Amino acid sequence: MTRSAPPVLHDCYDLSLARYRLVPTFPKAQRFVLGQRIERVSLDLLFHVDEARDPDDRALALREASRALDRLRLLVRMATDLGFVPIATHEAMVTRFEAIGRQVGGWLRWQPDAPTP
């Protein structure tokens, strides 16, 4: 990843790495169901933020990144409620989710074709 990449891209990359380290600790049956979905959605988030670097695709990519972040929050909450993610790890992830959400939301608000709330 280049230095010119936006900070949110670095944050999403770090989040994806953390997910890949966490999922192998899930019970075997859930590694290939919930764990795999968490990995896929975290990669979707990373790819959408990367796509947002292209000004022509930015608004759509940022909206998709926001949706992926919402899905990831839900999946991680479910994994925590099922006992697969320690509470302390979940709290750290929530902090990361909030930071990424603020960055994606701020970037989206600066787009000329962004919908007005």
Backbone hydrogen bonds, N-H to C=O, Kabsch-Sander energy under -0.5 kcal/mol:
donor,donor_aa,acceptor,acceptor_aa,energy
5,A,2,T,-1.3
9,L,6,P,-1.3
10,H,6,P,-1.2
11,D,7,P,-2.3
12,C,8,V,-2.4
13,Y,9,L,-2.2
14,D,10,H,-2.6
15,L,11,D,-2.2
16,S,12,C,-2.3
17,L,13,Y,-2.3
18,A,14,D,-2.2
19,R,15,L,-2.1
20,Y,16,S,-2.1
21,R,17,L,-1.4
22,L,18,A,-1.5
23,V,19,R,-2.5
25,T,22,L,-2.1
26,F,23,V,-2.2
30,Q,27,P,-1.1
31,R,27,P,-1.6
32,F,28,K,-0.8
33,V,30,Q,-1.0
35,G,30,Q,-3.2
36,Q,31,R,-0.5
37,R,33,V,-1.7
38,I,34,L,-2.4
39,E,35,G,-2.3
40,R,36,Q,-2.4
41,V,37,R,-2.8
42,S,38,I,-2.3
43,L,39,E,-1.9
44,D,40,R,-2.4
45,L,41,V,-2.4
46,L,42,S,-1.9
47,F,43,L,-2.9
48,H,44,D,-2.7
49,V,45,L,-2.3
50,D,46,L,-2.2
51,E,47,F,-2.6
52,A,48,H,-1.5
53,R,50,D,-1.5
54,D,51,E,-1.9
57,D,54,D,-1.3
58,R,54,D,-0.9
61,A,57,D,-2.6
62,L,58,R,-2.7
63,R,59,A,-2.0
64,E,60,L,-2.4
65,A,61,A,-2.3
66,S,62,L,-2.3
67,R,63,R,-2.0
68,A,64,E,-2.5
69,L,65,A,-2.4
70,D,66,S,-2.1
71,R,67,R,-2.3
72,L,68,A,-2.5
73,R,69,L,-2.4
74,L,70,D,-1.9
75,L,71,R,-2.6
76,V,72,L,-2.6
77,R,73,R,-2.1
78,M,74,L,-2.2
79,A,75,L,-2.4
80,T,76,V,-2.2
81,D,77,R,-2.8
82,L,78,M,-2.0
83,G,80,T,-1.5
84,F,79,A,-2.6
85,V,79,A,-0.9
90,H,86,P,-2.5
91,E,87,I,-2.7
92,A,88,A,-1.9
93,M,89,T,-2.3
94,V,90,H,-2.6
95,T,91,E,-1.8
96,R,92,A,-1.7
97,F,93,M,-3.2
98,E,94,V,-2.6
99,A,95,T,-2.0
100,I,96,R,-2.7
101,G,97,F,-2.8
102,R,98,E,-2.4
103,Q,99,A,-2.0
104,V,100,I,-2.9
105,G,101,G,-2.8
106,G,102,R,-2.4
107,W,103,Q,-2.3
108,L,104,V,-2.6
109,R,105,G,-2.3
110,W,106,G,-1.0
111,Q,108,L,-1.7
114,A,111,Q,-1.5
